[in-house]
Amino acid sequence: MTTTSGSHRTEPSTSAGEREMLEGWLDYHRQTLAWKCEGLSEEELRRLPLAPSRLSLLGLVRHMAEVERYWFREIMLGEELPELYSTRENRDGDFDFTAGDTFAEAAGVWRTEVELARQAAEGRPLELMSRRESHHRGEAFSLRWVYTHMIEEYARHNGHADLLREHIDGATGE
């Protein structure tokens, strides 16, 4: 079993102000997901080692691209955007991929959505309320809430990524 340290991740500041702290933790978790996918083959990134679960690293990256897009652009800014992977008919479309879907494509979409999320939040106050309500909660959200939720979302799914990676090649690490 290989143990990896993830030393290329930027540790969040222990004394930063609120905005820098939230951004630091969110970037740390984004870097963690990327790290969990590093060095694996296309086949390994697509593997479903936790049957009957449909979880894969490819699926997690596709899912997080959708989550970034949904919370920062659709909810916070009110943008009307086409669906990426999931649809009303297939809510798990981010985890249902075809032979033609590649990790390189998914990772590119995810990186783009991360950058667009950063731009969506840049310079906006943490108290700013979303322009749209969530489809599942019917409430408006502050940017602060969105940051906190995104940190939670990544932390939860990075736990899944830890398990997937360990089952794929035995690599572990915090």
Order of alpha helices (4+ residues) and beta strands (2+ residues): alpha-alpha-alpha-alpha-alpha
